[in-house]
Every structure is written in structure tokens, then in C-alpha cells.
Amino acid sequence: MQTFLGMILGALLLIVGVYLYDSIQTSEVANGQVALTNRTIVNWDVAAADWRALKVRAHDDWVRISEK
């Protein structure tokens, strides 16, 4: 149980760390030469859209399963 808790906590710390790093690196819109050196690690718009799609699909599947 401690191992799984540690893995979950580690994943959360990794996500928070990457988000903080990205928000510090690219606080303004990067153009030209700056874009090559200050690119974000994660495309957060795409990640948010994928997360929303996952939540909608999980909800729809839950409704479908619970109706049986």
C-alpha cells in the first residue's frame, strides 16, 4: 500500500513541478529566437482537452454500466 501511495504522490509532484517550471519559463508569448530556448515541456491546452474528454468518456461509461 505504501508503494502505491508513493507512486501516486511522486506522479503528482512531477506534474506540479513541470507545471510550475513551464509557467515560470514562458510567462509571455514566445516569438522568434526566444521560442527555441523557452519552449514549454507540456502543451497544457491539449492536456486539458484530453482530460476533459477522459472525464466525459468515464462518466458516459459509468452511466451505461450502472443502467444494467
mmCIF file of the N, C-alpha and C atoms, coordinates in Angstrom:
data_MODEL
# 
_entry.id   MODEL 
# 
loop_
_atom_site.group_PDB 
_atom_site.id 
_atom_site.type_symbol 
_atom_site.label_atom_id 
_atom_site.label_alt_id 
_atom_site.label_comp_id 
_atom_site.label_asym_id 
_atom_site.label_entity_id 
_atom_site.label_seq_id 
_atom_site.pdbx_PDB_ins_code 
_atom_site.Cartn_x 
_atom_site.Cartn_y 
_atom_site.Cartn_z 
_atom_site.occupancy 
_atom_site.B_iso_or_equiv 
_atom_site.pdbx_formal_charge 
_atom_site.auth_seq_id 
_atom_site.auth_comp_id 
_atom_site.auth_asym_id 
_atom_site.auth_atom_id 
_atom_site.pdbx_PDB_model_num 
ATOM 1   N N  . MET A 1 1  ? 0.824   -1.190 0.000   1.00 0.00 ? 1  MET A N  1 
ATOM 2   C CA . MET A 1 1  ? 0.000   0.000  0.000   1.00 0.00 ? 1  MET A CA 1 
ATOM 3   C C  . MET A 1 1  ? 0.872   1.260  0.000   1.00 0.00 ? 1  MET A C  1 
ATOM 4   N N  . GLN A 1 2  ? 1.947   1.231  0.761   1.00 0.00 ? 2  GLN A N  1 
ATOM 5   C CA . GLN A 1 2  ? 2.834   2.392  0.819   1.00 0.00 ? 2  GLN A CA 1 
ATOM 6   C C  . GLN A 1 2  ? 3.494   2.639  -0.539  1.00 0.00 ? 2  GLN A C  1 
ATOM 7   N N  . THR A 1 3  ? 3.765   1.568  -1.265  1.00 0.00 ? 3  THR A N  1 
ATOM 8   C CA . THR A 1 3  ? 4.384   1.706  -2.579  1.00 0.00 ? 3  THR A CA 1 
ATOM 9   C C  . THR A 1 3  ? 3.452   2.444  -3.543  1.00 0.00 ? 3  THR A C  1 
ATOM 10  N N  . PHE A 1 4  ? 2.183   2.038  -3.561  1.00 0.00 ? 4  PHE A N  1 
ATOM 11  C CA . PHE A 1 4  ? 1.221   2.696  -4.448  1.00 0.00 ? 4  PHE A CA 1 
ATOM 12  C C  . PHE A 1 4  ? 1.004   4.152  -4.055  1.00 0.00 ? 4  PHE A C  1 
ATOM 13  N N  . LEU A 1 5  ? 0.933   4.417  -2.770  1.00 0.00 ? 5  LEU A N  1 
ATOM 14  C CA . LEU A 1 5  ? 0.788   5.789  -2.306  1.00 0.00 ? 5  LEU A CA 1 
ATOM 15  C C  . LEU A 1 5  ? 2.002   6.627  -2.721  1.00 0.00 ? 5  LEU A C  1 
ATOM 16  N N  . GLY A 1 6  ? 3.188   6.038  -2.607  1.00 0.00 ? 6  GLY A N  1 
ATOM 17  C CA . GLY A 1 6  ? 4.410   6.728  -3.027  1.00 0.00 ? 6  GLY A CA 1 
ATOM 18  C C  . GLY A 1 6  ? 4.428   7.014  -4.516  1.00 0.00 ? 6  GLY A C  1 
ATOM 19  N N  . MET A 1 7  ? 3.946   6.057  -5.331  1.00 0.00 ? 7  MET A N  1 
ATOM 20  C CA . MET A 1 7  ? 3.903   6.278  -6.776  1.00 0.00 ? 7  MET A CA 1 
ATOM 21  C C  . MET A 1 7  ? 2.915   7.384  -7.133  1.00 0.00 ? 7  MET A C  1 
ATOM 22  N N  . ILE A 1 8  ? 1.763   7.392  -6.480  1.00 0.00 ? 8  ILE A N  1 
ATOM 23  C CA . ILE A 1 8  ? 0.770   8.433  -6.746  1.00 0.00 ? 8  ILE A CA 1 
ATOM 24  C C  . ILE A 1 8  ? 1.307   9.794  -6.321  1.00 0.00 ? 8  ILE A C  1 
ATOM 25  N N  . LEU A 1 9  ? 1.903   9.860  -5.142  1.00 0.00 ? 9  LEU A N  1 
ATOM 26  C CA . LEU A 1 9  ? 2.466   11.118 -4.663  1.00 0.00 ? 9  LEU A CA 1 
ATOM 27  C C  . LEU A 1 9  ? 3.595   11.599 -5.581  1.00 0.00 ? 9  LEU A C  1 
ATOM 28  N N  . GLY A 1 10 ? 4.437   10.687 -6.036  1.00 0.00 ? 10 GLY A N  1 
ATOM 29  C CA . GLY A 1 10 ? 5.516   11.044 -6.953  1.00 0.00 ? 10 GLY A CA 1 
ATOM 30  C C  . GLY A 1 10 ? 4.999   11.582 -8.274  1.00 0.00 ? 10 GLY A C  1 
ATOM 31  N N  . ALA A 1 11 ? 3.948   10.954 -8.810  1.00 0.00 ? 11 ALA A N  1 
ATOM 32  C CA . ALA A 1 11 ? 3.362   11.430 -10.068 1.00 0.00 ? 11 ALA A CA 1 
ATOM 33  C C  . ALA A 1 11 ? 2.776   12.833 -9.890  1.00 0.00 ? 11 ALA A C  1 
ATOM 34  N N  . LEU A 1 12 ? 2.093   13.046 -8.776  1.00 0.00 ? 12 LEU A N  1 
ATOM 35  C CA . LEU A 1 12 ? 1.524   14.372 -8.526  1.00 0.00 ? 12 LEU A CA 1 
ATOM 36  C C  . LEU A 1 12 ? 2.611   15.428 -8.373  1.00 0.00 ? 12 LEU A C  1 
ATOM 37  N N  . LEU A 1 13 ? 3.677   15.093 -7.660  1.00 0.00 ? 13 LEU A N  1 
ATOM 38  C CA . LEU A 1 13 ? 4.786   16.040 -7.510  1.00 0.00 ? 13 LEU A CA 1 
ATOM 39  C C  . LEU A 1 13 ? 5.445   16.347 -8.849  1.00 0.00 ? 13 LEU A C  1 
ATOM 40  N N  . LEU A 1 14 ? 5.562   15.338 -9.701  1.00 0.00 ? 14 LEU A N  1 
ATOM 41  C CA . LEU A 1 14 ? 6.140   15.542 -11.027 1.00 0.00 ? 14 LEU A CA 1 
ATOM 42  C C  . LEU A 1 14 ? 5.277   16.488 -11.852 1.00 0.00 ? 14 LEU A C  1 
ATOM 43  N N  . ILE A 1 15 ? 3.972   16.271 -11.851 1.00 0.00 ? 15 ILE A N  1 
ATOM 44  C CA . ILE A 1 15 ? 3.066   17.120 -12.621 1.00 0.00 ? 15 ILE A CA 1 
ATOM 45  C C  . ILE A 1 15 ? 3.108   18.557 -12.118 1.00 0.00 ? 15 ILE A C  1 
ATOM 46  N N  . VAL A 1 16 ? 3.063   18.726 -10.795 1.00 0.00 ? 16 VAL A N  1 
ATOM 47  C CA . VAL A 1 16 ? 3.117   20.075 -10.226 1.00 0.00 ? 16 VAL A CA 1 
ATOM 48  C C  . VAL A 1 16 ? 4.446   20.747 -10.561 1.00 0.00 ? 16 VAL A C  1 
ATOM 49  N N  . GLY A 1 17 ? 5.538   20.008 -10.472 1.00 0.00 ? 17 GLY A N  1 
ATOM 50  C CA . GLY A 1 17 ? 6.853   20.569 -10.784 1.00 0.00 ? 17 GLY A CA 1 
ATOM 51  C C  . GLY A 1 17 ? 6.965   21.008 -12.234 1.00 0.00 ? 17 GLY A C  1 
ATOM 52  N N  . VAL A 1 18 ? 6.488   20.185 -13.156 1.00 0.00 ? 18 VAL A N  1 
ATOM 53  C CA . VAL A 1 18 ? 6.540   20.539 -14.578 1.00 0.00 ? 18 VAL A CA 1 
ATOM 54  C C  . VAL A 1 18 ? 5.650   21.743 -14.853 1.00 0.00 ? 18 VAL A C  1 
ATOM 55  N N  . TYR A 1 19 ? 4.477   21.785 -14.242 1.00 0.00 ? 19 TYR A N  1 
ATOM 56  C CA . TYR A 1 19 ? 3.582   22.929 -14.436 1.00 0.00 ? 19 TYR A CA 1 
ATOM 57  C C  . TYR A 1 19 ? 4.233   24.213 -13.933 1.00 0.00 ? 19 TYR A C  1 
ATOM 58  N N  . LEU A 1 20 ? 4.832   24.170 -12.767 1.00 0.00 ? 20 LEU A N  1 
ATOM 59  C CA . LEU A 1 20 ? 5.500   25.354 -12.233 1.00 0.00 ? 20 LEU A CA 1 
ATOM 60  C C  . LEU A 1 20 ? 6.667   25.779 -13.119 1.00 0.00 ? 20 LEU A C  1 
ATOM 61  N N  . TYR A 1 21 ? 7.463   24.820 -13.571 1.00 0.00 ? 21 TYR A N  1 
ATOM 62  C CA . TYR A 1 21 ? 8.589   25.120 -14.454 1.00 0.00 ? 21 TYR A CA 1 
ATOM 63  C C  . TYR A 1 21 ? 8.099   25.786 -15.738 1.00 0.00 ? 21 TYR A C  1 
ATOM 64  N N  . ASP A 1 22 ? 7.043   25.223 -16.342 1.00 0.00 ? 22 ASP A N  1 
ATOM 65  C CA . ASP A 1 22 ? 6.501   25.790 -17.576 1.00 0.00 ? 22 ASP A CA 1 
ATOM 66  C C  . ASP A 1 22 ? 5.935   27.179 -17.349 1.00 0.00 ? 22 ASP A C  1 
ATOM 67  N N  . SER A 1 23 ? 5.254   27.395 -16.239 1.00 0.00 ? 23 SER A N  1 
ATOM 68  C CA . SER A 1 23 ? 4.653   28.702 -16.012 1.00 0.00 ? 23 SER A CA 1 
ATOM 69  C C  . SER A 1 23 ? 5.714   29.768 -15.743 1.00 0.00 ? 23 SER A C  1 
ATOM 70  N N  . ILE A 1 24 ? 6.838   29.389 -15.190 1.00 0.00 ? 24 ILE A N  1 
ATOM 71  C CA . ILE A 1 24 ? 7.921   30.347 -14.950 1.00 0.00 ? 24 ILE A CA 1 
ATOM 72  C C  . ILE A 1 24 ? 8.681   30.638 -16.248 1.00 0.00 ? 24 ILE A C  1 
ATOM 73  N N  . GLN A 1 25 ? 8.920   29.622 -17.051 1.00 0.00 ? 25 GLN A N  1 
ATOM 74  C CA . GLN A 1 25 ? 9.713   29.771 -18.278 1.00 0.00 ? 25 GLN A CA 1 
ATOM 75  C C  . GLN A 1 25 ? 9.004   30.610 -19.333 1.00 0.00 ? 25 GLN A C  1 
ATOM 76  N N  . THR A 1 26 ? 7.721   30.434 -19.511 1.00 0.00 ? 26 THR A N  1 
ATOM 77  C CA . THR A 1 26 ? 7.019   31.090 -20.611 1.00 0.00 ? 26 THR A CA 1 
ATOM 78  C C  . THR A 1 26 ? 5.856   31.908 -20.072 1.00 0.00 ? 26 THR A C  1 
ATOM 79  N N  . SER A 1 27 ? 6.174   32.925 -19.301 1.00 0.00 ? 27 SER A N  1 
ATOM 80  C CA . SER A 1 27 ? 5.120   33.764 -18.761 1.00 0.00 ? 27 SER A CA 1 
ATOM 81  C C  . SER A 1 27 ? 4.542   34.699 -19.821 1.00 0.00 ? 27 SER A C  1 
ATOM 82  N N  . GLU A 1 28 ? 5.261   34.922 -20.905 1.00 0.00 ? 28 GLU A N  1 
ATOM 83  C CA . GLU A 1 28 ? 4.789   35.736 -22.021 1.00 0.00 ? 28 GLU A CA 1 
ATOM 84  C C  . GLU A 1 28 ? 4.833   34.895 -23.286 1.00 0.00 ? 28 GLU A C  1 
ATOM 85  N N  . VAL A 1 29 ? 4.169   35.373 -24.314 1.00 0.00 ? 29 VAL A N  1 
ATOM 86  C CA . VAL A 1 29 ? 4.169   34.650 -25.584 1.00 0.00 ? 29 VAL A CA 1 
ATOM 87  C C  . VAL A 1 29 ? 5.567   34.707 -26.183 1.00 0.00 ? 29 VAL A C  1 
ATOM 88  N N  . ALA A 1 30 ? 6.126   33.533 -26.482 1.00 0.00 ? 30 ALA A N  1 
ATOM 89  C CA . ALA A 1 30 ? 7.482   33.464 -27.024 1.00 0.00 ? 30 ALA A CA 1 
ATOM 90  C C  . ALA A 1 30 ? 7.439   33.517 -28.541 1.00 0.00 ? 30 ALA A C  1 
ATOM 91  N N  . ASN A 1 31 ? 8.265   34.354 -29.125 1.00 0.00 ? 31 ASN A N  1 
ATOM 92  C CA . ASN A 1 31 ? 8.344   34.505 -30.575 1.00 0.00 ? 31 ASN A CA 1 
ATOM 93  C C  . ASN A 1 31 ? 9.801   34.431 -31.019 1.00 0.00 ? 31 ASN A C  1 
ATOM 94  N N  . GLY A 1 32 ? 9.995   34.021 -32.258 1.00 0.00 ? 32 GLY A N  1 
ATOM 95  C CA . GLY A 1 32 ? 11.329  34.052 -32.871 1.00 0.00 ? 32 GLY A CA 1 
ATOM 96  C C  . GLY A 1 32 ? 12.353  33.207 -32.146 1.00 0.00 ? 32 GLY A C  1 
ATOM 97  N N  . GLN A 1 33 ? 13.537  33.786 -31.899 1.00 0.00 ? 33 GLN A N  1 
ATOM 98  C CA . GLN A 1 33 ? 14.635  33.073 -31.254 1.00 0.00 ? 33 GLN A CA 1 
ATOM 99  C C  . GLN A 1 33 ? 14.292  32.648 -29.836 1.00 0.00 ? 33 GLN A C  1 
ATOM 100 N N  . VAL A 1 34 ? 13.479  33.427 -29.157 1.00 0.00 ? 34 VAL A N  1 
ATOM 101 C CA . VAL A 1 34 ? 13.105  33.100 -27.781 1.00 0.00 ? 34 VAL A CA 1 
ATOM 102 C C  . VAL A 1 34 ? 12.307  31.805 -27.736 1.00 0.00 ? 34 VAL A C  1 
ATOM 103 N N  . ALA A 1 35 ? 11.511  31.566 -28.767 1.00 0.00 ? 35 ALA A N  1 
ATOM 104 C CA . ALA A 1 35 ? 10.681  30.364 -28.801 1.00 0.00 ? 35 ALA A CA 1 
ATOM 105 C C  . ALA A 1 35 ? 11.527  29.103 -28.828 1.00 0.00 ? 35 ALA A C  1 
ATOM 106 N N  . LEU A 1 36 ? 12.714  29.168 -29.399 1.00 0.00 ? 36 LEU A N  1 
ATOM 107 C CA . LEU A 1 36 ? 13.561  27.984 -29.457 1.00 0.00 ? 36 LEU A CA 1 
ATOM 108 C C  . LEU A 1 36 ? 14.147  27.625 -28.095 1.00 0.00 ? 36 LEU A C  1 
ATOM 109 N N  . THR A 1 37 ? 14.418  28.608 -27.258 1.00 0.00 ? 37 THR A N  1 
ATOM 110 C CA . THR A 1 37 ? 15.048  28.336 -25.974 1.00 0.00 ? 37 THR A CA 1 
ATOM 111 C C  . THR A 1 37 ? 14.063  28.233 -24.822 1.00 0.00 ? 37 THR A C  1 
ATOM 112 N N  . ASN A 1 38 ? 12.888  28.857 -24.932 1.00 0.00 ? 38 ASN A N  1 
ATOM 113 C CA . ASN A 1 38 ? 11.933  28.886 -23.824 1.00 0.00 ? 38 ASN A CA 1 
ATOM 114 C C  . ASN A 1 38 ? 10.633  28.163 -24.146 1.00 0.00 ? 38 ASN A C  1 
ATOM 115 N N  . ARG A 1 39 ? 10.720  27.026 -24.791 1.00 0.00 ? 39 ARG A N  1 
ATOM 116 C CA . ARG A 1 39 ? 9.509   26.278 -25.099 1.00 0.00 ? 39 ARG A CA 1 
ATOM 117 C C  . ARG A 1 39 ? 9.026   25.537 -23.857 1.00 0.00 ? 39 ARG A C  1 
ATOM 118 N N  . THR A 1 40 ? 7.711   25.355 -23.754 1.00 0.00 ? 40 THR A N  1 
ATOM 119 C CA . THR A 1 40 ? 7.164   24.618 -22.618 1.00 0.00 ? 40 THR A CA 1 
ATOM 120 C C  . THR A 1 40 ? 7.409   23.126 -22.789 1.00 0.00 ? 40 THR A C  1 
ATOM 121 N N  . ILE A 1 41 ? 7.407   22.420 -21.688 1.00 0.00 ? 41 ILE A N  1 
ATOM 122 C CA . ILE A 1 41 ? 7.580   20.971 -21.721 1.00 0.00 ? 41 ILE A CA 1 
ATOM 123 C C  . ILE A 1 41 ? 6.275   20.307 -22.148 1.00 0.00 ? 41 ILE A C  1 
ATOM 124 N N  . VAL A 1 42 ? 5.154   20.806 -21.653 1.00 0.00 ? 42 VAL A N  1 
ATOM 125 C CA . VAL A 1 42 ? 3.851   20.212 -21.898 1.00 0.00 ? 42 VAL A CA 1 
ATOM 126 C C  . VAL A 1 42 ? 2.944   21.232 -22.578 1.00 0.00 ? 42 VAL A C  1 
ATOM 127 N N  . ASN A 1 43 ? 2.197   20.794 -23.570 1.00 0.00 ? 43 ASN A N  1 
ATOM 128 C CA . ASN A 1 43 ? 1.187   21.642 -24.184 1.00 0.00 ? 43 ASN A CA 1 
ATOM 129 C C  . ASN A 1 43 ? -0.067  21.535 -23.311 1.00 0.00 ? 43 ASN A C  1 
ATOM 130 N N  . TRP A 1 44 ? -0.257  22.478 -22.413 1.00 0.00 ? 44 TRP A N  1 
ATOM 131 C CA . TRP A 1 44 ? -1.293  22.382 -21.384 1.00 0.00 ? 44 TRP A CA 1 
ATOM 132 C C  . TRP A 1 44 ? -2.695  22.482 -21.968 1.00 0.00 ? 44 TRP A C  1 
ATOM 133 N N  . ASP A 1 45 ? -2.878  23.161 -23.098 1.00 0.00 ? 45 ASP A N  1 
ATOM 134 C CA . ASP A 1 45 ? -4.199  23.222 -23.723 1.00 0.00 ? 45 ASP A CA 1 
ATOM 135 C C  . ASP A 1 45 ? -4.630  21.840 -24.203 1.00 0.00 ? 45 ASP A C  1 
ATOM 136 N N  . VAL A 1 46 ? -3.722  21.120 -24.819 1.00 0.00 ? 46 VAL A N  1 
ATOM 137 C CA . VAL A 1 46 ? -4.021  19.775 -25.296 1.00 0.00 ? 46 VAL A CA 1 
ATOM 138 C C  . VAL A 1 46 ? -4.253  18.838 -24.113 1.00 0.00 ? 46 VAL A C  1 
ATOM 139 N N  . ALA A 1 47 ? -3.437  18.966 -23.068 1.00 0.00 ? 47 ALA A N  1 
ATOM 140 C CA . ALA A 1 47 ? -3.604  18.126 -21.882 1.00 0.00 ? 47 ALA A CA 1 
ATOM 141 C C  . ALA A 1 47 ? -4.960  18.370 -21.226 1.00 0.00 ? 47 ALA A C  1 
ATOM 142 N N  . ALA A 1 48 ? -5.403  19.619 -21.165 1.00 0.00 ? 48 ALA A N  1 
ATOM 143 C CA . ALA A 1 48 ? -6.708  19.937 -20.576 1.00 0.00 ? 48 ALA A CA 1 
ATOM 144 C C  . ALA A 1 48 ? -7.840  19.366 -21.424 1.00 0.00 ? 48 ALA A C  1 
ATOM 145 N N  . ALA A 1 49 ? -7.729  19.463 -22.739 1.00 0.00 ? 49 ALA A N  1 
ATOM 146 C CA . ALA A 1 49 ? -8.765  18.918 -23.617 1.00 0.00 ? 49 ALA A CA 1 
ATOM 147 C C  . ALA A 1 49 ? -8.835  17.400 -23.494 1.00 0.00 ? 49 ALA A C  1 
ATOM 148 N N  . ASP A 1 50 ? -7.684  16.739 -23.427 1.00 0.00 ? 50 ASP A N  1 
ATOM 149 C CA . ASP A 1 50 ? -7.660  15.285 -23.257 1.00 0.00 ? 50 ASP A CA 1 
ATOM 150 C C  . ASP A 1 50 ? -8.247  14.883 -21.915 1.00 0.00 ? 50 ASP A C  1 
ATOM 151 N N  . TRP A 1 51 ? -7.965  15.652 -20.866 1.00 0.00 ? 51 TRP A N  1 
ATOM 152 C CA . TRP A 1 51 ? -8.501  15.356 -19.540 1.00 0.00 ? 51 TRP A CA 1 
ATOM 153 C C  . TRP A 1 51 ? -10.024 15.481 -19.537 1.00 0.00 ? 51 TRP A C  1 
ATOM 154 N N  . ARG A 1 52 ? -10.544 16.542 -20.179 1.00 0.00 ? 52 ARG A N  1 
ATOM 155 C CA . ARG A 1 52 ? -11.995 16.709 -20.272 1.00 0.00 ? 52 ARG A CA 1 
ATOM 156 C C  . ARG A 1 52 ? -12.627 15.547 -21.038 1.00 0.00 ? 52 ARG A C  1 
ATOM 157 N N  . ALA A 1 53 ? -12.011 15.137 -22.136 1.00 0.00 ? 53 ALA A N  1 
ATOM 158 C CA . ALA A 1 53 ? -12.537 14.026 -22.929 1.00 0.00 ? 53 ALA A CA 1 
ATOM 159 C C  . ALA A 1 53 ? -12.524 12.733 -22.111 1.00 0.00 ? 53 ALA A C  1 
ATOM 160 N N  . LEU A 1 54 ? -11.488 12.516 -21.324 1.00 0.00 ? 54 LEU A N  1 
ATOM 161 C CA . LEU A 1 54 ? -11.412 11.325 -20.478 1.00 0.00 ? 54 LEU A CA 1 
ATOM 162 C C  . LEU A 1 54 ? -12.519 11.337 -19.429 1.00 0.00 ? 54 LEU A C  1 
ATOM 163 N N  . LYS A 1 55 ? -12.765 12.504 -18.808 1.00 0.00 ? 55 LYS A N  1 
ATOM 164 C CA . LYS A 1 55 ? -13.817 12.596 -17.798 1.00 0.00 ? 55 LYS A CA 1 
ATOM 165 C C  . LYS A 1 55 ? -15.194 12.344 -18.402 1.00 0.00 ? 55 LYS A C  1 
ATOM 166 N N  . VAL A 1 56 ? -15.448 12.900 -19.596 1.00 0.00 ? 56 VAL A N  1 
ATOM 167 C CA . VAL A 1 56 ? -16.739 12.698 -20.255 1.00 0.00 ? 56 VAL A CA 1 
ATOM 168 C C  . VAL A 1 56 ? -16.925 11.234 -20.613 1.00 0.00 ? 56 VAL A C  1 
ATOM 169 N N  . ARG A 1 57 ? -15.890 10.609 -21.132 1.00 0.00 ? 57 ARG A N  1 
ATOM 170 C CA . ARG A 1 57 ? -15.994 9.197  -21.505 1.00 0.00 ? 57 ARG A CA 1 
ATOM 171 C C  . ARG A 1 57 ? -16.200 8.319  -20.278 1.00 0.00 ? 57 ARG A C  1 
ATOM 172 N N  . ALA A 1 58 ? -15.474 8.605  -19.189 1.00 0.00 ? 58 ALA A N  1 
ATOM 173 C CA . ALA A 1 58 ? -15.644 7.824  -17.964 1.00 0.00 ? 58 ALA A CA 1 
ATOM 174 C C  . ALA A 1 58 ? -17.056 7.991  -17.415 1.00 0.00 ? 58 ALA A C  1 
ATOM 175 N N  . HIS A 1 59 ? -17.585 9.205  -17.447 1.00 0.00 ? 59 HIS A N  1 
ATOM 176 C CA . HIS A 1 59 ? -18.949 9.447  -16.977 1.00 0.00 ? 59 HIS A CA 1 
ATOM 177 C C  . HIS A 1 59 ? -19.963 8.702  -17.839 1.00 0.00 ? 59 HIS A C  1 
ATOM 178 N N  . ASP A 1 60 ? -19.816 8.773  -19.149 1.00 0.00 ? 60 ASP A N  1 
ATOM 179 C CA . ASP A 1 60 ? -20.734 8.083  -20.051 1.00 0.00 ? 60 ASP A CA 1 
ATOM 180 C C  . ASP A 1 60 ? -20.682 6.572  -19.844 1.00 0.00 ? 60 ASP A C  1 
ATOM 181 N N  . ASP A 1 61 ? -19.478 6.032  -19.681 1.00 0.00 ? 61 ASP A N  1 
ATOM 182 C CA . ASP A 1 61 ? -19.337 4.595  -19.432 1.00 0.00 ? 61 ASP A CA 1 
ATOM 183 C C  . ASP A 1 61 ? -19.955 4.207  -18.089 1.00 0.00 ? 61 ASP A C  1 
ATOM 184 N N  . TRP A 1 62 ? -19.782 5.051  -17.078 1.00 0.00 ? 62 TRP A N  1 
ATOM 185 C CA . TRP A 1 62 ? -20.351 4.766  -15.770 1.00 0.00 ? 62 TRP A CA 1 
ATOM 186 C C  . TRP A 1 62 ? -21.879 4.741  -15.852 1.00 0.00 ? 62 TRP A C  1 
ATOM 187 N N  . VAL A 1 63 ? -22.452 5.695  -16.562 1.00 0.00 ? 63 VAL A N  1 
ATOM 188 C CA . VAL A 1 63 ? -23.907 5.722  -16.723 1.00 0.00 ? 63 VAL A CA 1 
ATOM 189 C C  . VAL A 1 63 ? -24.376 4.470  -17.457 1.00 0.00 ? 63 VAL A C  1 
ATOM 190 N N  . ARG A 1 64 ? -23.670 4.097  -18.503 1.00 0.00 ? 64 ARG A N  1 
ATOM 191 C CA . ARG A 1 64 ? -24.041 2.917  -19.290 1.00 0.00 ? 64 ARG A CA 1 
ATOM 192 C C  . ARG A 1 64 ? -23.960 1.655  -18.436 1.00 0.00 ? 64 ARG A C  1 
ATOM 193 N N  . ILE A 1 65 ? -22.901 1.520  -17.634 1.00 0.00 ? 65 ILE A N  1 
ATOM 194 C CA . ILE A 1 65 ? -22.722 0.327  -16.809 1.00 0.00 ? 65 ILE A CA 1 
ATOM 195 C C  . ILE A 1 65 ? -23.755 0.293  -15.675 1.00 0.00 ? 65 ILE A C  1 
ATOM 196 N N  . SER A 1 66 ? -24.027 1.442  -15.069 1.00 0.00 ? 66 SER A N  1 
ATOM 197 C CA . SER A 1 66 ? -24.933 1.471  -13.926 1.00 0.00 ? 66 SER A CA 1 
ATOM 198 C C  . SER A 1 66 ? -26.391 1.261  -14.330 1.00 0.00 ? 66 SER A C  1 
ATOM 199 N N  . GLU A 1 67 ? -26.729 1.442  -15.604 1.00 0.00 ? 67 GLU A N  1 
ATOM 200 C CA . GLU A 1 67 ? -28.094 1.206  -16.052 1.00 0.00 ? 67 GLU A CA 1 
ATOM 201 C C  . GLU A 1 67 ? -28.420 -0.273 -16.149 1.00 0.00 ? 67 GLU A C  1 
ATOM 202 N N  . LYS A 1 68 ? -27.429 -1.127 -16.205 1.00 0.00 ? 68 LYS A N  1 
ATOM 203 C CA . LYS A 1 68 ? -27.674 -2.577 -16.365 1.00 0.00 ? 68 LYS A CA 1 
ATOM 204 C C  . LYS A 1 68 ? -28.132 -3.215 -15.087 1.00 0.00 ? 68 LYS A C  1 
# 
